[in-house]
């Protein structure tokens, strides 16, 4: 009961300070029923990626805000679809949650027909937790030192391979947009998450990739890969000397990878409200924000209504690349 009392105190403070309204579905009685067991955060991609890093930082803070144990459980496979399917099929009682990159929520079952779930039908996004720009990195052995030089190189080397975290992942989509913008071709090599792409890049199995700065900053510092440009509106604090695409003459390459927490569709409204509030409290803890910022992640903590608007916008943006072969060709 101590945990529930602490949660109710935090609720009162948040409502009093921010004027947050949770609606008629929320009552103190409802809050004492949830959670009734440990919470599981499912990470659908292999260790080493942004989803895992976020879950590891978020779990203890969420445990404090909910007053219940929170465990992290990795269910990797099928470019994230296996873990997402597990959560989509779980009982919608709030005790099983998905820590997911945005592209699993953007996935279109009409295009990726073997995913076994529909994010629009089967998952309920609760909060956009963090976001990060992407940085275009290339093998240091490539004789290019700028975005312009790399664009010229690609026009004569159409077999250059880009690593991506599965078909339809954000680095797949951004690579496709980049190649269309410069009028070049390339090959895509698909891996099980960003944590698997970076070792392949370091080993020379692929030549380039769009990655979260936190996954490649150390390799850039060691000179193993070269960072050419970042997709955000401002330079990444982890790579402060790397220009943005806008500064390099490609303002249309303004894209972010973001992570959300989602639940099985059909949550009781009071449980949904409790989770959304608890997640926001956890993410806005000073220590949590510091840890995430150290990993190059910007804490967003936007609720479900904002996520719905962002998803609608991004689905429109990426639909053409998702539905066509485009200029990217899968590696054999």
HELIX and SHEET records of a PDB file:
HELIX    1   1 UNK A    2  UNK A   18  1                                  17    
HELIX    2   2 UNK A   28  UNK A   33  1                                   6    
HELIX    3   3 UNK A   50  UNK A   66  1                                  17    
HELIX    4   4 UNK A   78  UNK A   80  5                                   3    
HELIX    5   5 UNK A   81  UNK A   88  1                                   8    
HELIX    6   6 UNK A  102  UNK A  106  1                                   5    
HELIX    7   7 UNK A  119  UNK A  122  1                                   4    
HELIX    8   8 UNK A  147  UNK A  156  1                                  10    
HELIX    9   9 UNK A  170  UNK A  182  1                                  13    
HELIX   10  10 UNK A  194  UNK A  203  1                                  10    
HELIX   11  11 UNK A  213  UNK A  221  1                                   9    
HELIX   12  12 UNK A  237  UNK A  239  5                                   3    
HELIX   13  13 UNK A  269  UNK A  283  1                                  15    
HELIX   14  14 UNK A  286  UNK A  294  1                                   9    
HELIX   15  15 UNK A  304  UNK A  323  1                                  20    
SHEET    1   A 9 UNK A  70  UNK A  74  0                                        
SHEET    2   A 9 UNK A  39  UNK A  43  1                                        
SHEET    3   A 9 UNK A  96  UNK A 101  1                                        
SHEET    4   A 9 UNK A 256  UNK A 264 -1                                        
SHEET    5   A 9 UNK A 123  UNK A 139 -1                                        
SHEET    6   A 9 UNK A 208  UNK A 212 -1                                        
SHEET    7   A 9 UNK A 161  UNK A 164  1                                        
SHEET    8   A 9 UNK A 186  UNK A 190  1                                        
SHEET    9   A 9 UNK A 328  UNK A 330  1                                        
SHEET    1   B 6 UNK A  70  UNK A  74  0                                        
SHEET    2   B 6 UNK A  39  UNK A  43  1                                        
SHEET    3   B 6 UNK A  96  UNK A 101  1                                        
SHEET    4   B 6 UNK A 256  UNK A 264 -1                                        
SHEET    5   B 6 UNK A 123  UNK A 139 -1                                        
SHEET    6   B 6 UNK A 225  UNK A 230 -1                                        
SHEET    1   C 6 UNK A  70  UNK A  74  0                                        
SHEET    2   C 6 UNK A  39  UNK A  43  1                                        
SHEET    3   C 6 UNK A  96  UNK A 101  1                                        
SHEET    4   C 6 UNK A 256  UNK A 264 -1                                        
SHEET    5   C 6 UNK A 123  UNK A 139 -1                                        
SHEET    6   C 6 UNK A 298  UNK A 303 -1                                        
END                                                                             
